Amino acid sequence: MPHLRIEYSRPIEARVDMPALCRALQAALIRVGLFPVAGIRVRAYPADAFVVADDLPQNNFVALNMFVGAGRTTEQLQAAGTIVFDAAKAHLADLLAEPHFALSLDISVNDPAFSLKANPMHARLSGKTA
């Protein structure tokens, strides 16, 4: 972990390079320095049906949901969130300059009792053989 899910209103695909946003946010997660690279996932999903605020057709959104494993302090997660959110704001600056866009980030800490994983990428990226 972390896993970062990007949900967005489909109309912004005409203005935002989603693969580039995914890479920018992955780079931000690496810069944080708290997370093993092998655990980082960034995925983007469009919302075809949505209502934003007052339902004007020009309203759009990007909602970031970051899921992390337990064991980090509140301060560490707040700092990580700031780095990721700043990267998103920089990438989406044109949309943020308009009055019809909303950007959000929520961080959730997974309970290890309910978070099962099998990831041989950790061994590969650390140079150890599985």
N, CA, C and O atoms as CSV, one atom per row, in Angstrom:
chain,resi,resn,atom,element,x,y,z
A,1,MET,N,N,0.854,-1.149,0.000
A,1,MET,CA,C,0.000,0.000,0.000
A,1,MET,C,C,0.908,1.221,0.000
A,1,MET,O,O,2.035,1.121,0.484
A,2,PRO,N,N,0.498,2.312,-0.493
A,2,PRO,CA,C,-0.875,2.784,-0.615
A,2,PRO,C,C,-1.486,2.450,-1.980
A,2,PRO,O,O,-0.797,2.236,-2.977
A,3,HIS,N,N,-2.789,2.421,-1.961
A,3,HIS,CA,C,-3.549,2.326,-3.195
A,3,HIS,C,C,-4.306,3.637,-3.319
A,3,HIS,O,O,-5.011,4.049,-2.397
A,4,LEU,N,N,-4.158,4.282,-4.450
A,4,LEU,CA,C,-4.811,5.564,-4.686
A,4,LEU,C,C,-5.807,5.376,-5.819
A,4,LEU,O,O,-5.440,5.047,-6.947
A,5,ARG,N,N,-7.065,5.589,-5.495
A,5,ARG,CA,C,-8.129,5.471,-6.493
A,5,ARG,C,C,-8.565,6.877,-6.888
A,5,ARG,O,O,-8.868,7.718,-6.041
A,6,ILE,N,N,-8.589,7.105,-8.185
A,6,ILE,CA,C,-9.035,8.387,-8.732
A,6,ILE,C,C,-10.391,8.149,-9.379
A,6,ILE,O,O,-10.508,7.381,-10.334
A,7,GLU,N,N,-11.384,8.793,-8.868
A,7,GLU,CA,C,-12.716,8.765,-9.490
A,7,GLU,C,C,-12.927,10.155,-10.068
A,7,GLU,O,O,-12.626,11.159,-9.423
A,8,TYR,N,N,-13.448,10.204,-11.288
A,8,TYR,CA,C,-13.594,11.505,-11.930
A,8,TYR,C,C,-14.817,11.530,-12.836
A,8,TYR,O,O,-15.287,10.493,-13.306
A,9,SER,N,N,-15.316,12.731,-13.069
A,9,SER,CA,C,-16.432,12.901,-14.000
A,9,SER,C,C,-15.898,12.739,-15.422
A,9,SER,O,O,-14.923,13.381,-15.811
A,10,ARG,N,N,-16.544,11.885,-16.173
A,10,ARG,CA,C,-16.033,11.540,-17.506
A,10,ARG,C,C,-15.775,12.753,-18.412
A,10,ARG,O,O,-14.805,12.714,-19.169
A,11,PRO,N,N,-16.575,13.825,-18.386
A,11,PRO,CA,C,-16.319,14.926,-19.325
A,11,PRO,C,C,-14.915,15.525,-19.225
A,11,PRO,O,O,-14.440,16.105,-20.202
A,12,ILE,N,N,-14.242,15.408,-18.096
A,12,ILE,CA,C,-12.910,16.027,-18.009
A,12,ILE,C,C,-11.853,15.247,-18.780
A,12,ILE,O,O,-10.729,15.725,-18.932
A,13,GLU,N,N,-12.191,14.047,-19.273
A,13,GLU,CA,C,-11.217,13.295,-20.075
A,13,GLU,C,C,-10.757,14.086,-21.295
A,13,GLU,O,O,-9.650,13.882,-21.793
A,14,ALA,N,N,-11.597,14.974,-21.767
A,14,ALA,CA,C,-11.225,15.806,-22.919
A,14,ALA,C,C,-10.155,16.833,-22.550
A,14,ALA,O,O,-9.505,17.397,-23.431
A,15,ARG,N,N,-9.973,17.075,-21.256
A,15,ARG,CA,C,-9.040,18.111,-20.813
A,15,ARG,C,C,-7.899,17.603,-19.950
A,15,ARG,O,O,-6.913,18.310,-19.747
A,16,VAL,N,N,-8.023,16.386,-19.441
A,16,VAL,CA,C,-7.022,15.860,-18.517
A,16,VAL,C,C,-6.456,14.553,-19.076
A,16,VAL,O,O,-7.205,13.653,-19.456
A,17,ASP,N,N,-5.160,14.466,-19.120
A,17,ASP,CA,C,-4.477,13.231,-19.508
A,17,ASP,C,C,-4.442,12.347,-18.259
A,17,ASP,O,O,-3.566,12.500,-17.408
A,18,MET,N,N,-5.388,11.433,-18.156
A,18,MET,CA,C,-5.504,10.604,-16.953
A,18,MET,C,C,-4.283,9.713,-16.715
A,18,MET,O,O,-3.841,9.602,-15.572
A,19,PRO,N,N,-3.718,9.073,-17.747
A,19,PRO,CA,C,-2.495,8.309,-17.483
A,19,PRO,C,C,-1.366,9.189,-16.925
A,19,PRO,O,O,-0.609,8.749,-16.060
A,20,ALA,N,N,-1.253,10.422,-17.416
A,20,ALA,CA,C,-0.231,11.338,-16.899
A,20,ALA,C,C,-0.530,11.723,-15.452
A,20,ALA,O,O,0.387,11.842,-14.640
A,21,LEU,N,N,-1.803,11.919,-15.127
A,21,LEU,CA,C,-2.164,12.207,-13.737
A,21,LEU,C,C,-1.797,11.013,-12.850
A,21,LEU,O,O,-1.257,11.197,-11.760
A,22,CYS,N,N,-2.083,9.809,-13.304
A,22,CYS,CA,C,-1.719,8.613,-12.528
A,22,CYS,C,C,-0.218,8.576,-12.281
A,22,CYS,O,O,0.214,8.308,-11.160
A,23,ARG,N,N,0.578,8.838,-13.299
A,23,ARG,CA,C,2.034,8.821,-13.138
A,23,ARG,C,C,2.506,9.934,-12.204
A,23,ARG,O,O,3.418,9.724,-11.404
A,24,ALA,N,N,1.897,11.108,-12.297
A,24,ALA,CA,C,2.277,12.221,-11.416
A,24,ALA,C,C,1.980,11.887,-9.959
A,24,ALA,O,O,2.766,12.210,-9.068
A,25,LEU,N,N,0.845,11.241,-9.722
A,25,LEU,CA,C,0.494,10.893,-8.348
A,25,LEU,C,C,1.332,9.727,-7.841
A,25,LEU,O,O,1.647,9.663,-6.653
A,26,GLN,N,N,1.700,8.802,-8.732
A,26,GLN,CA,C,2.608,7.721,-8.339
A,26,GLN,C,C,3.964,8.319,-7.942
A,26,GLN,O,O,4.548,7.912,-6.937
A,27,ALA,N,N,4.461,9.272,-8.719
A,27,ALA,CA,C,5.732,9.926,-8.394
A,27,ALA,C,C,5.638,10.642,-7.049
A,27,ALA,O,O,6.592,10.623,-6.271
A,28,ALA,N,N,4.506,11.268,-6.772
A,28,ALA,CA,C,4.311,11.942,-5.483
A,28,ALA,C,C,4.336,10.930,-4.341
A,28,ALA,O,O,4.938,11.186,-3.299
A,29,LEU,N,N,3.687,9.785,-4.531
A,29,LEU,CA,C,3.688,8.751,-3.495
A,29,LEU,C,C,5.091,8.221,-3.238
A,29,LEU,O,O,5.443,7.919,-2.098
A,30,ILE,N,N,5.883,8.108,-4.274
A,30,ILE,CA,C,7.269,7.683,-4.092
A,30,ILE,C,C,8.049,8.751,-3.333
A,30,ILE,O,O,8.835,8.429,-2.442
A,31,ARG,N,N,7.833,10.040,-3.685
A,31,ARG,CA,C,8.523,11.151,-2.997
A,31,ARG,C,C,8.215,11.185,-1.514
A,31,ARG,O,O,9.055,11.599,-0.716
A,32,VAL,N,N,7.023,10.758,-1.137
A,32,VAL,CA,C,6.638,10.766,0.287
A,32,VAL,C,C,7.680,10.015,1.111
A,32,VAL,O,O,8.044,10.461,2.200
A,33,GLY,N,N,8.159,8.891,0.608
A,33,GLY,CA,C,9.183,8.135,1.302
A,33,GLY,C,C,8.682,7.197,2.390
A,33,GLY,O,O,9.490,6.568,3.074
A,34,LEU,N,N,7.391,7.090,2.562
A,34,LEU,CA,C,6.807,6.212,3.593
A,34,LEU,C,C,6.405,4.848,3.062
A,34,LEU,O,O,6.235,3.904,3.833
A,35,PHE,N,N,6.254,4.741,1.758
A,35,PHE,CA,C,5.606,3.572,1.186
A,35,PHE,C,C,6.558,2.785,0.293
A,35,PHE,O,O,7.323,3.378,-0.467
A,36,PRO,N,N,6.520,1.464,0.376
A,36,PRO,CA,C,7.329,0.675,-0.548
A,36,PRO,C,C,6.776,0.813,-1.969
A,36,PRO,O,O,5.566,0.751,-2.186
A,37,VAL,N,N,7.676,1.000,-2.922
A,37,VAL,CA,C,7.263,1.179,-4.313
A,37,VAL,C,C,6.399,0.006,-4.777
A,37,VAL,O,O,5.435,0.197,-5.518
A,38,ALA,N,N,6.745,-1.201,-4.343
A,38,ALA,CA,C,5.994,-2.388,-4.780
A,38,ALA,C,C,4.539,-2.359,-4.331
A,38,ALA,O,O,3.702,-3.055,-4.907
A,39,GLY,N,N,4.229,-1.575,-3.327
A,39,GLY,CA,C,2.857,-1.525,-2.834
A,39,GLY,C,C,2.011,-0.420,-3.432
A,39,GLY,O,O,0.804,-0.363,-3.197
A,40,ILE,N,N,2.634,0.459,-4.205
A,40,ILE,CA,C,1.904,1.613,-4.738
A,40,ILE,C,C,1.044,1.190,-5.917
A,40,ILE,O,O,1.508,0.517,-6.837
A,41,ARG,N,N,-0.225,1.599,-5.872
A,41,ARG,CA,C,-1.162,1.402,-6.981
A,41,ARG,C,C,-1.892,2.731,-7.195
A,41,ARG,O,O,-2.344,3.361,-6.239
A,42,VAL,N,N,-1.998,3.137,-8.430
A,42,VAL,CA,C,-2.790,4.321,-8.780
A,42,VAL,C,C,-3.708,3.899,-9.907
A,42,VAL,O,O,-3.252,3.458,-10.962
A,43,ARG,N,N,-5.010,4.036,-9.678
A,43,ARG,CA,C,-6.006,3.618,-10.668
A,43,ARG,C,C,-7.021,4.742,-10.847
A,43,ARG,O,O,-7.360,5.445,-9.894
A,44,ALA,N,N,-7.498,4.903,-12.068
A,44,ALA,CA,C,-8.476,5.956,-12.362
A,44,ALA,C,C,-9.732,5.339,-12.962
A,44,ALA,O,O,-9.669,4.459,-13.821
A,45,TYR,N,N,-10.875,5.824,-12.485
A,45,TYR,CA,C,-12.178,5.319,-12.927
A,45,TYR,C,C,-13.110,6.489,-13.234
A,45,TYR,O,O,-13.314,7.358,-12.386
A,46,PRO,N,N,-13.675,6.513,-14.439
A,46,PRO,CA,C,-14.623,7.585,-14.751
A,46,PRO,C,C,-16.017,7.285,-14.198
A,46,PRO,O,O,-16.443,6.133,-14.113
A,47,ALA,N,N,-16.694,8.342,-13.834
A,47,ALA,CA,C,-18.112,8.251,-13.456
A,47,ALA,C,C,-18.921,8.746,-14.645
A,47,ALA,O,O,-18.805,9.902,-15.053
A,48,ASP,N,N,-19.730,7.870,-15.190
A,48,ASP,CA,C,-20.579,8.253,-16.319
A,48,ASP,C,C,-21.839,8.964,-15.850
A,48,ASP,O,O,-22.348,9.857,-16.527
A,49,ALA,N,N,-22.328,8.570,-14.708
A,49,ALA,CA,C,-23.518,9.213,-14.139
A,49,ALA,C,C,-23.086,9.909,-12.850
A,49,ALA,O,O,-22.522,9.270,-11.961
A,50,PHE,N,N,-23.342,11.188,-12.745
A,50,PHE,CA,C,-22.943,11.943,-11.556
A,50,PHE,C,C,-23.729,13.244,-11.489
A,50,PHE,O,O,-24.257,13.722,-12.493
A,51,VAL,N,N,-23.797,13.798,-10.304
A,51,VAL,CA,C,-24.349,15.124,-10.061
A,51,VAL,C,C,-23.348,15.831,-9.161
A,51,VAL,O,O,-22.943,15.286,-8.134
A,52,VAL,N,N,-22.950,17.024,-9.533
A,52,VAL,CA,C,-22.012,17.801,-8.736
A,52,VAL,C,C,-22.688,19.103,-8.347
A,52,VAL,O,O,-23.179,19.843,-9.199
A,53,ALA,N,N,-22.705,19.371,-7.057
A,53,ALA,CA,C,-23.197,20.631,-6.499
A,53,ALA,C,C,-24.580,21.002,-7.036
A,53,ALA,O,O,-25.555,20.298,-6.775
A,54,ASP,N,N,-24.667,22.099,-7.779
A,54,ASP,CA,C,-25.963,22.596,-8.261
A,54,ASP,C,C,-26.376,21.996,-9.599
A,54,ASP,O,O,-27.295,22.503,-10.243
A,55,ASP,N,N,-25.715,20.926,-10.027
A,55,ASP,CA,C,-26.072,20.139,-11.209
A,55,ASP,C,C,-25.922,20.900,-12.519
A,55,ASP,O,O,-26.581,20.567,-13.504
A,56,LEU,N,N,-25.065,21.916,-12.545
A,56,LEU,CA,C,-24.797,22.575,-13.823
A,56,LEU,C,C,-24.010,21.608,-14.701
A,56,LEU,O,O,-23.152,20.883,-14.197
A,57,PRO,N,N,-24.280,21.584,-15.985
A,57,PRO,CA,C,-23.614,20.614,-16.862
A,57,PRO,C,C,-22.095,20.802,-16.947
A,57,PRO,O,O,-21.383,19.863,-17.304
A,58,GLN,N,N,-21.594,21.984,-16.630
A,58,GLN,CA,C,-20.152,22.216,-16.695
A,58,GLN,C,C,-19.425,21.820,-15.398
A,58,GLN,O,O,-18.198,21.899,-15.332
A,59,ASN,N,N,-20.171,21.397,-14.373
A,59,ASN,CA,C,-19.550,20.969,-13.123
A,59,ASN,C,C,-18.847,19.625,-13.306
A,59,ASN,O,O,-19.389,18.713,-13.932
A,60,ASN,N,N,-17.645,19.510,-12.758
A,60,ASN,CA,C,-16.857,18.284,-12.825
A,60,ASN,C,C,-16.113,18.076,-11.519
A,60,ASN,O,O,-16.054,18.969,-10.674
A,61,PHE,N,N,-15.540,16.871,-11.360
A,61,PHE,CA,C,-14.827,16.560,-10.124
A,61,PHE,C,C,-13.731,15.539,-10.364
A,61,PHE,O,O,-13.747,14.781,-11.334
A,62,VAL,N,N,-12.786,15.550,-9.450
A,62,VAL,CA,C,-11.823,14.468,-9.273
A,62,VAL,C,C,-11.797,14.190,-7.778
A,62,VAL,O,O,-11.524,15.082,-6.974
A,63,ALA,N,N,-12.081,12.954,-7.417
A,63,ALA,CA,C,-12.060,12.530,-6.013
A,63,ALA,C,C,-10.960,11.497,-5.857
A,63,ALA,O,O,-10.978,10.453,-6.509
A,64,LEU,N,N,-10.007,11.792,-4.993
A,64,LEU,CA,C,-8.900,10.884,-4.705
A,64,LEU,C,C,-9.189,10.165,-3.397
A,64,LEU,O,O,-9.485,10.797,-2.383
A,65,ASN,N,N,-9.102,8.859,-3.427
A,65,ASN,CA,C,-9.268,8.050,-2.222
A,65,ASN,C,C,-8.005,7.227,-2.055
A,65,ASN,O,O,-7.695,6.375,-2.887
A,66,MET,N,N,-7.273,7.484,-0.973
A,66,MET,CA,C,-6.018,6.790,-0.717
A,66,MET,C,C,-6.208,5.828,0.453
A,66,MET,O,O,-6.647,6.213,1.537
A,67,PHE,N,N,-5.867,4.577,0.204
A,67,PHE,CA,C,-5.965,3.538,1.214
A,67,PHE,C,C,-4.550,3.139,1.596
A,67,PHE,O,O,-3.744,2.791,0.733
A,68,VAL,N,N,-4.248,3.189,2.884
A,68,VAL,CA,C,-2.905,2.868,3.365
A,68,VAL,C,C,-2.985,1.799,4.445
A,68,VAL,O,O,-4.009,1.632,5.107
A,69,GLY,N,N,-1.889,1.086,4.603
A,69,GLY,CA,C,-1.805,0.112,5.680
A,69,GLY,C,C,-1.574,0.802,7.013
A,69,GLY,O,O,-1.111,1.942,7.061
A,70,ALA,N,N,-1.891,0.118,8.070
A,70,ALA,CA,C,-1.716,0.658,9.419
A,70,ALA,C,C,-0.232,0.812,9.732
A,70,ALA,O,O,0.622,0.223,9.070
A,71,GLY,N,N,0.057,1.611,10.747
A,71,GLY,CA,C,1.422,1.723,11.232
A,71,GLY,C,C,2.070,3.076,11.025
A,71,GLY,O,O,3.213,3.282,11.432
A,72,ARG,N,N,1.358,4.003,10.397
A,72,ARG,CA,C,1.906,5.340,10.215
A,72,ARG,C,C,1.171,6.316,11.114
A,72,ARG,O,O,-0.014,6.144,11.400
A,73,THR,N,N,1.883,7.339,11.557
A,73,THR,CA,C,1.277,8.318,12.455
A,73,THR,C,C,0.340,9.244,11.689
A,73,THR,O,O,0.396,9.338,10.463
A,74,THR,N,N,-0.507,9.914,12.427
A,74,THR,CA,C,-1.390,10.918,11.830
A,74,THR,C,C,-0.569,11.980,11.116
A,74,THR,O,O,-0.922,12.407,10.017
A,75,GLU,N,N,0.515,12.405,11.730
A,75,GLU,CA,C,1.360,13.438,11.134
A,75,GLU,C,C,1.978,12.950,9.819
A,75,GLU,O,O,2.024,13.696,8.840
A,76,GLN,N,N,2.447,11.711,9.797
A,76,GLN,CA,C,3.021,11.158,8.568
A,76,GLN,C,C,1.974,11.111,7.457
A,76,GLN,O,O,2.264,11.462,6.313
A,77,LEU,N,N,0.762,10.678,7.793
A,77,LEU,CA,C,-0.287,10.583,6.779
A,77,LEU,C,C,-0.751,11.960,6.319
A,77,LEU,O,O,-1.074,12.142,5.145
A,78,GLN,N,N,-0.788,12.923,7.222
A,78,GLN,CA,C,-1.141,14.282,6.813
A,78,GLN,C,C,-0.088,14.851,5.872
A,78,GLN,O,O,-0.429,15.507,4.887
A,79,ALA,N,N,1.180,14.610,6.161
A,79,ALA,CA,C,2.259,15.084,5.290
A,79,ALA,C,C,2.186,14.383,3.930
A,79,ALA,O,O,2.347,15.023,2.891
A,80,ALA,N,N,1.948,13.089,3.939
A,80,ALA,CA,C,1.810,12.343,2.682
A,80,ALA,C,C,0.627,12.880,1.884
A,80,ALA,O,O,0.730,13.078,0.674
A,81,GLY,N,N,-0.482,13.112,2.552
A,81,GLY,CA,C,-1.663,13.645,1.889
A,81,GLY,C,C,-1.394,14.996,1.257
A,81,GLY,O,O,-1.860,15.269,0.151
A,82,THR,N,N,-0.651,15.838,1.943
A,82,THR,CA,C,-0.313,17.158,1.408
A,82,THR,C,C,0.520,17.032,0.136
A,82,THR,O,O,0.278,17.750,-0.834
A,83,ILE,N,N,1.495,16.129,0.132
A,83,ILE,CA,C,2.336,15.939,-1.051
A,83,ILE,C,C,1.504,15.458,-2.234
A,83,ILE,O,O,1.643,15.966,-3.347
A,84,VAL,N,N,0.646,14.484,-1.989
A,84,VAL,CA,C,-0.193,13.931,-3.057
A,84,VAL,C,C,-1.195,14.981,-3.544
A,84,VAL,O,O,-1.382,15.156,-4.748
A,85,PHE,N,N,-1.835,15.673,-2.606
A,85,PHE,CA,C,-2.841,16.678,-2.980
A,85,PHE,C,C,-2.200,17.826,-3.751
A,85,PHE,O,O,-2.780,18.328,-4.714
A,86,ASP,N,N,-0.997,18.248,-3.329
A,86,ASP,CA,C,-0.302,19.315,-4.055
A,86,ASP,C,C,0.034,18.873,-5.481
A,86,ASP,O,O,-0.063,19.671,-6.413
A,87,ALA,N,N,0.427,17.613,-5.657
A,87,ALA,CA,C,0.712,17.106,-7.002
A,87,ALA,C,C,-0.552,17.100,-7.854
A,87,ALA,O,O,-0.514,17.448,-9.034
A,88,ALA,N,N,-1.668,16.704,-7.256
A,88,ALA,CA,C,-2.940,16.712,-7.993
A,88,ALA,C,C,-3.331,18.144,-8.357
A,88,ALA,O,O,-3.753,18.408,-9.483
A,89,LYS,N,N,-3.192,19.065,-7.407
A,89,LYS,CA,C,-3.534,20.463,-7.686
A,89,LYS,C,C,-2.670,21.035,-8.804
A,89,LYS,O,O,-3.166,21.781,-9.648
A,90,ALA,N,N,-1.393,20.697,-8.819
A,90,ALA,CA,C,-0.508,21.192,-9.876
A,90,ALA,C,C,-0.937,20.624,-11.229
A,90,ALA,O,O,-0.964,21.347,-12.225
A,91,HIS,N,N,-1.268,19.351,-11.267
A,91,HIS,CA,C,-1.656,18.715,-12.534
A,91,HIS,C,C,-3.011,19.232,-13.032
A,91,HIS,O,O,-3.261,19.287,-14.236
A,92,LEU,N,N,-3.864,19.601,-12.103
A,92,LEU,CA,C,-5.235,20.015,-12.450
A,92,LEU,C,C,-5.440,21.520,-12.294
A,92,LEU,O,O,-6.570,21.979,-12.128
A,93,ALA,N,N,-4.365,22.278,-12.346
A,93,ALA,CA,C,-4.431,23.723,-12.095
A,93,ALA,C,C,-5.414,24.431,-13.017
A,93,ALA,O,O,-6.128,25.331,-12.575
A,94,ASP,N,N,-5.466,24.045,-14.289
A,94,ASP,CA,C,-6.395,24.707,-15.218
A,94,ASP,C,C,-7.839,24.527,-14.772
A,94,ASP,O,O,-8.624,25.474,-14.809
A,95,LEU,N,N,-8.191,23.322,-14.354
A,95,LEU,CA,C,-9.563,23.079,-13.887
A,95,LEU,C,C,-9.845,23.802,-12.582
A,95,LEU,O,O,-10.942,24.324,-12.381
A,96,LEU,N,N,-8.851,23.835,-11.689
A,96,LEU,CA,C,-9.036,24.511,-10.399
A,96,LEU,C,C,-9.184,26.023,-10.552
A,96,LEU,O,O,-9.678,26.690,-9.643
A,97,ALA,N,N,-8.768,26.560,-11.676
A,97,ALA,CA,C,-8.909,27.996,-11.924
A,97,ALA,C,C,-10.328,28.365,-12.343
A,97,ALA,O,O,-10.649,29.543,-12.497
A,98,GLU,N,N,-11.171,27.362,-12.525
A,98,GLU,CA,C,-12.548,27.584,-12.957
A,98,GLU,C,C,-13.513,27.341,-11.792
A,98,GLU,O,O,-13.188,26.591,-10.872
A,99,PRO,N,N,-14.689,27.964,-11.822
A,99,PRO,CA,C,-15.634,27.823,-10.713
A,99,PRO,C,C,-16.545,26.594,-10.792
A,99,PRO,O,O,-17.545,26.518,-10.079
A,100,HIS,N,N,-16.208,25.643,-11.647
A,100,HIS,CA,C,-17.084,24.479,-11.833
A,100,HIS,C,C,-16.351,23.164,-11.606
A,100,HIS,O,O,-16.688,22.156,-12.226
A,101,PHE,N,N,-15.357,23.160,-10.728
A,101,PHE,CA,C,-14.543,21.969,-10.510
A,101,PHE,C,C,-14.323,21.745,-9.026
A,101,PHE,O,O,-14.139,22.695,-8.266
A,102,ALA,N,N,-14.343,20.481,-8.617
A,102,ALA,CA,C,-14.090,20.110,-7.226
A,102,ALA,C,C,-13.040,19.007,-7.184
A,102,ALA,O,O,-13.130,18.022,-7.917
A,103,LEU,N,N,-12.048,19.182,-6.320
A,103,LEU,CA,C,-10.991,18.205,-6.107
A,103,LEU,C,C,-10.983,17.836,-4.634
A,103,LEU,O,O,-11.063,18.710,-3.771
A,104,SER,N,N,-10.889,16.549,-4.345
A,104,SER,CA,C,-10.846,16.120,-2.941
A,104,SER,C,C,-9.885,14.954,-2.780
A,104,SER,O,O,-9.600,14.233,-3.736
A,105,LEU,N,N,-9.387,14.776,-1.554
A,105,LEU,CA,C,-8.559,13.638,-1.185
A,105,LEU,C,C,-9.009,13.150,0.178
A,105,LEU,O,O,-9.098,13.929,1.127
A,106,ASP,N,N,-9.291,11.870,0.273
A,106,ASP,CA,C,-9.604,11.224,1.543
A,106,ASP,C,C,-8.610,10.093,1.748
A,106,ASP,O,O,-8.291,9.356,0.815
A,107,ILE,N,N,-8.121,9.961,2.982
A,107,ILE,CA,C,-7.177,8.902,3.313
A,107,ILE,C,C,-7.846,7.963,4.304
A,107,ILE,O,O,-8.396,8.402,5.314
A,108,SER,N,N,-7.795,6.671,4.010
A,108,SER,CA,C,-8.344,5.643,4.896
A,108,SER,C,C,-7.226,4.689,5.284
A,108,SER,O,O,-6.406,4.300,4.452
A,109,VAL,N,N,-7.204,4.314,6.566
A,109,VAL,CA,C,-6.217,3.360,7.059
A,109,VAL,C,C,-6.889,2.004,7.162
A,109,VAL,O,O,-7.895,1.847,7.854
A,110,ASN,N,N,-6.323,1.024,6.468
A,110,ASN,CA,C,-6.895,-0.322,6.478
A,110,ASN,C,C,-6.523,-1.051,7.761
A,110,ASN,O,O,-5.382,-0.986,8.218
A,111,ASP,N,N,-7.481,-1.733,8.324
A,111,ASP,CA,C,-7.246,-2.586,9.482
A,111,ASP,C,C,-6.521,-3.834,8.981
A,111,ASP,O,O,-7.038,-4.515,8.095
A,112,PRO,N,N,-5.332,-4.160,9.521
A,112,PRO,CA,C,-4.588,-5.310,9.009
A,112,PRO,C,C,-5.341,-6.638,9.149
A,112,PRO,O,O,-5.045,-7.589,8.425
A,113,ALA,N,N,-6.289,-6.716,10.052
A,113,ALA,CA,C,-7.068,-7.942,10.209
A,113,ALA,C,C,-7.980,-8.188,9.012
A,113,ALA,O,O,-8.436,-9.309,8.786
A,114,PHE,N,N,-8.240,-7.129,8.248
A,114,PHE,CA,C,-9.163,-7.244,7.116
A,114,PHE,C,C,-8.510,-6.842,5.799
A,114,PHE,O,O,-9.207,-6.460,4.859
A,115,SER,N,N,-7.189,-6.922,5.717
A,115,SER,CA,C,-6.463,-6.508,4.525
A,115,SER,C,C,-5.477,-7.615,4.148
A,115,SER,O,O,-4.358,-7.666,4.658
A,116,LEU,N,N,-5.904,-8.485,3.260
A,116,LEU,CA,C,-5.099,-9.632,2.852
A,116,LEU,C,C,-4.361,-9.306,1.559
A,116,LEU,O,O,-4.921,-8.671,0.665
A,117,LYS,N,N,-3.103,-9.742,1.457
A,117,LYS,CA,C,-2.305,-9.416,0.276
A,117,LYS,C,C,-1.369,-10.567,-0.064
A,117,LYS,O,O,-0.932,-11.309,0.815
A,118,ALA,N,N,-1.071,-10.703,-1.331
A,118,ALA,CA,C,-0.011,-11.571,-1.830
A,118,ALA,C,C,0.682,-10.779,-2.921
A,118,ALA,O,O,0.085,-10.528,-3.968
A,119,ASN,N,N,1.932,-10.378,-2.703
A,119,ASN,CA,C,2.594,-9.469,-3.624
A,119,ASN,C,C,4.070,-9.822,-3.774
A,119,ASN,O,O,4.906,-9.312,-3.029
A,120,PRO,N,N,4.398,-10.686,-4.725
A,120,PRO,CA,C,5.803,-11.012,-4.930
A,120,PRO,C,C,6.624,-9.865,-5.533
A,120,PRO,O,O,7.843,-9.986,-5.658
A,121,MET,N,N,5.980,-8.766,-5.906
A,121,MET,CA,C,6.729,-7.620,-6.424
A,121,MET,C,C,7.660,-7.043,-5.366
A,121,MET,O,O,8.710,-6.495,-5.701
A,122,HIS,N,N,7.284,-7.159,-4.074
A,122,HIS,CA,C,8.154,-6.648,-3.008
A,122,HIS,C,C,9.537,-7.299,-3.100
A,122,HIS,O,O,10.555,-6.610,-3.041
A,123,ALA,N,N,9.568,-8.622,-3.246
A,123,ALA,CA,C,10.847,-9.333,-3.342
A,123,ALA,C,C,11.600,-8.918,-4.597
A,123,ALA,O,O,12.811,-8.703,-4.547
A,124,ARG,N,N,10.911,-8.806,-5.706
A,124,ARG,CA,C,11.576,-8.430,-6.955
A,124,ARG,C,C,12.180,-7.043,-6.863
A,124,ARG,O,O,13.317,-6.832,-7.284
A,125,LEU,N,N,11.430,-6.093,-6.317
A,125,LEU,CA,C,11.912,-4.712,-6.265
A,125,LEU,C,C,12.967,-4.492,-5.195
A,125,LEU,O,O,13.735,-3.533,-5.265
A,126,SER,N,N,13.010,-5.372,-4.208
A,126,SER,CA,C,14.045,-5.237,-3.174
A,126,SER,C,C,15.296,-6.028,-3.527
A,126,SER,O,O,16.285,-5.980,-2.795
A,127,GLY,N,N,15.263,-6.761,-4.649
A,127,GLY,CA,C,16.415,-7.533,-5.085
A,127,GLY,C,C,16.482,-8.918,-4.482
A,127,GLY,O,O,17.421,-9.666,-4.758
A,128,LYS,N,N,15.512,-9.274,-3.670
A,128,LYS,CA,C,15.470,-10.606,-3.072
A,128,LYS,C,C,14.662,-11.530,-3.966
A,128,LYS,O,O,13.708,-11.090,-4.608
A,129,THR,N,N,15.019,-12.772,-4.015
A,129,THR,CA,C,14.233,-13.724,-4.784
A,129,THR,C,C,13.186,-14.352,-3.891
A,129,THR,O,O,13.402,-14.555,-2.696
A,130,ALA,N,N,12.051,-14.654,-4.492
A,130,ALA,CA,C,10.943,-15.209,-3.706
A,130,ALA,C,C,11.128,-16.693,-3.504
A,130,ALA,O,O,10.297,-17.338,-2.866
